[in-house]
Amino acid sequence: MPIEMFDLAGADPEVRFSPFCWRIRMAMAHKGLDVRTVPWRFVEKQAISESGQGAVPVILDKGRVLHDSWAIALYLEEAYPDRPKLFSGTQARGLSNILRFWTQTALHPVILKTIINDLFAAIAPGDKAYFRSSREARFGMPLEKFAFSPESGAAVLEKALGPFRAALDSQDFACGSKPAFGDYIVFGAFMWARAVSPIELLDRQDPVYEWRERMLDLHAGLGRNAKLAHGLTV
Ligand SMILES: N[C@@H](CCC(=O)N[C@@H](CS)C(=O)NCC(=O)O)C(=O)O
């Protein structure tokens, strides 16, 4: 039986853009697990009510319902110990947890501000009113005012990526010579942007761009072949 995963979809059900869901899509591919994704929209809270909350990813596996990308990654590691590791040991788990909070505090807000207009354009029509009101309440301003220009977004991101870029000088992946869950955490943020926005977030000379290229090719090009709302490849 494949694992079932509720995965945030846009107006086009094949466009999947949640950074948190991307972490888990990559993690399941890393472990070679069979998955069936179910397109899910922000307003479809009822479909995931068994998880006891309202956000994706949510997975159904072996009769269990799990939510939260970090909890799901820990579960997959424990439930499938003979498959390739997402964390090689407790130290790697601890360090990946730091990457998780760094990604969510240093990268997600900048990326969101940069892509918000494209993101809003890509979401399903039935999600737009909910998205606008929930996000405007969160940001304390209209979406249009919250948005960065593409140039200032890329410049702020370039700076925020400093420590990550420096590490890539001496290693190919965040987790060392091979990718693991820490890489998927950071990569999820880039798939979020790529799926909905044609804005070039990274300079082609940037080592982070090269890392993202390597990540796009992993697992038979799972990221590279993903459907994009804007139909362009960036
Ligand atoms: N901490 C959660 C966050 C999940 C999350 O925020 N997912 C977003 C999609 S990117 C969501 O489903 N939001 C529902 C909403 O805004 O109502 C995780 O790591 O899985």
The ligand as an SDF file (V2000), in Angstrom:
LIG
                    3D

 20 19  0  0  0  0  0  0  0  0999 V2000
    4.9490   23.1080   10.9970 N   0  0  0  0  0  0  0  0  0  0  0  0
    4.2030   22.5770    9.8800 C   0  0  0  0  0  0  0  0  0  0  0  0
    3.7600   23.7280    8.9970 C   0  0  0  0  0  0  0  0  0  0  0  0
    2.8550   23.2610    7.8880 C   0  0  0  0  0  0  0  0  0  0  0  0
    2.1860   24.4330    7.1580 C   0  0  0  0  0  0  0  0  0  0  0  0
    2.1750   25.5730    7.6350 O   0  0  0  0  0  0  0  0  0  0  0  0
    1.6050   24.1210    5.9890 N   0  0  0  0  0  0  0  0  0  0  0  0
    0.8790   25.1250    5.2350 C   0  0  0  0  0  0  0  0  0  0  0  0
    1.1010   24.9200    3.7480 C   0  0  0  0  0  0  0  0  0  0  0  0
    2.7070   25.4590    3.2940 S   0  0  0  0  0  0  0  0  0  0  0  0
   -0.6180   24.9250    5.4790 C   0  0  0  0  0  0  0  0  0  0  0  0
   -1.1060   23.8330    5.2800 O   0  0  0  0  0  0  0  0  0  0  0  0
   -1.3110   25.9740    5.9110 N   0  0  0  0  0  0  0  0  0  0  0  0
   -2.7020   25.8910    6.1820 C   0  0  0  0  0  0  0  0  0  0  0  0
   -3.3210   27.2440    6.3890 C   0  0  0  0  0  0  0  0  0  0  0  0
   -2.6490   28.2630    6.2330 O   0  0  0  0  0  0  0  0  0  0  0  0
   -4.5160   27.2550    6.6860 O   0  0  0  0  0  0  0  0  0  0  0  0
    5.0650   21.5660    9.1300 C   0  0  0  0  0  0  0  0  0  0  0  0
    6.3060   21.6000    9.2630 O   0  0  0  0  0  0  0  0  0  0  0  0
    4.5080   20.6920    8.4550 O   0  0  0  0  0  0  0  0  0  0  0  0
  1  2  1  0
  2  3  1  0
  2 18  1  0
  3  4  1  0
  4  5  1  0
  5  6  2  0
  5  7  1  0
  7  8  1  0
  8  9  1  0
  8 11  1  0
  9 10  1  0
 11 12  2  0
 11 13  1  0
 13 14  1  0
 14 15  1  0
 15 16  2  0
 15 17  1  0
 18 19  2  0
 18 20  1  0
M  END
$$$$
